[in-house]
Amino acid sequence: MKKKTIGEKVGWMKYWQGSLAVILILVSACTSDANVIPEDTDKKSEETVVREPETKFGINIDPYTLQEGVVEDGWTLSHLLAPFGIDHASIMKADAAGRDSLVGLKYIVAGKPFTAFIPKGDTLGKADFIVYESSITDYFIFDFTDSLSVKRFEKPIDIERKTIIGEIVKNSNLTETINQQTGNIALTGELAESIAGIFAWSIDFFKLQAGDRFKVVYEEKSVEGIPFGMGRVEAVVFEHWKTPNYAFYFKLDSAHVEGYYDETGKEMKRPFLMAPVQFSRISSGFTSRRFHPVQKRYKAHLGTDYAAPTGTPIFSTADGTIIEATRSQFNGIYVKVRHNDVYMTQYLHMSRIEDGIRPGVRVKQGQTIGYVGSTGLATGPHVCYRFWKNGKQVDHRSQKLPKSEPLKEEVLPIYLENIREVKKELDDLSWKRKK
């Protein structure tokens, strides 16, 4: 046999190396192909994702075109429904259904929004549903699909615990100070009224001065992220004339206890309110010598004048019995209340007396007995509040009136433990005002 030369051996080696490389490539390719999942198979393995339908007022809006608007002045239910293809007979039925006591829609109000749900492709524009929003929380759905119906619904209300800090500045008042912090007039009004109500027996809000300040822990109500009002004030400290006044809400069903109490457990409620009206101003105080603006002479003014718009409610400052509810030349329309053997109060220059207020009727503290006016000798709308002690007219703002009793001994430790954390929360809050 002929021996191979070195060159021939090298050639054979290259041949076998090349062949082996080809085989490895083919094997690798086959192996890789075996691990590849076809595209269609991969798609089939994915879970099917179902899209949730978009809704408004609980109604699927996919098949509808929505038309929104606002109720205009002078509109009746017919003005609202007729433009959306609702015939007269259906309007009458809808009106009757809305007036049902379980629904409670007696009329629609100008400025309130509505939404019509019109099927897509409906050339006549007849609505299946029309939603009328009577408030930020309540709405009514008129359903014209299978059988006509009117139902009332309420949007979910979120309640969030909030804190607010404020300081009275020169020429300001409680309402203005709160509104600077909230920027929401509805919330401002409720919060100011709540604070004034809690301290109605202990702080004279007509004597607030620059530097008076407050911290409040309260509940804020909102719908769809929009604040619209408040729940309960949980705790508040109002520093008036550099003296802190605390109040905490406390309820204990087993002891039939509920209300606001100070840091020592004394009830905030006392025998007399500090004033017979809210959010007004003192236009004239109690004095033995005042120049009368009508009679043009100096005379005693044995009462306190609270200027307020005509129609402002006037409250009885304490529980008592009506002894006079009439009219005279100088006092105008007035009401007089006997509270006990020691105290009487009188409310002058009313525009009118509240219905049902007459001699012999018992009234509760804070109950409306009449409305601010300018009857009798008066140059403008106000109530002249007069106060008798043992038959003598005195300045009610200088009186040392009885304080309330503390909680019972068996309840007091429970109360003090209950307020411990929230009082610490108030005390730890900085007095720095929000700019």
Sequence and secondary structure as in RCSB ss.txt:
>XXXX:A:sequence
MKKKTIGEKVGWMKYWQGSLAVILILVSACTSDANVIPEDTDKKSEETVVREPETKFGINIDPYTLQEGVVEDGW
TLSHLLAPFGIDHASIMKADAAGRDSLVGLKYIVAGKPFTAFIPKGDTLGKADFIVYESSITDYFIFDFTDSLSV
KRFEKPIDIERKTIIGEIVKNSNLTETINQQTGNIALTGELAESIAGIFAWSIDFFKLQAGDRFKVVYEEKSVEG
IPFGMGRVEAVVFEHWKTPNYAFYFKLDSAHVEGYYDETGKEMKRPFLMAPVQFSRISSGFTSRRFHPVQKRYKA
HLGTDYAAPTGTPIFSTADGTIIEATRSQFNGIYVKVRHNDVYMTQYLHMSRIEDGIRPGVRVKQGQTIGYVGST
GLATGPHVCYRFWKNGKQVDHRSQKLPKSEPLKEEVLPIYLENIREVKKELDDLSWKRKK
>XXXX:A:secstr
     HHHHHHHHHHHHHHHHHHHHHHHHHHHHHH   HHHHHHHS        EETTEE TTEEEEEEE  TT 
 HHHHHGGGT  HHHHHHHHHHHHSTTT      TT EEEEEEETT TT   SEEEEESSSSEEEEEE SSS EE
EEEE   EEEEEEEEEE  TT  HHHHHHHHH  HHHHHHHHHHHHHHTTTT  TTS  TT EEEEEEEEEEETT
EEEEEEEEEEEEEEETTEEEEEEEEEEGGGTEEEEE TTSBBS  SS S SSSS EEEE  EEEEE TTT SEEE
E SEEEE  TT EEE SSSEEEEEEEEETTTEEEEEEE SSSEEEEEEEEEEE TT  TT EE TT EEEEEB  
SS SSSEEEEEEEETTEEE GGG       B  TTTHHHHHHHHHHHHHHHHHS      
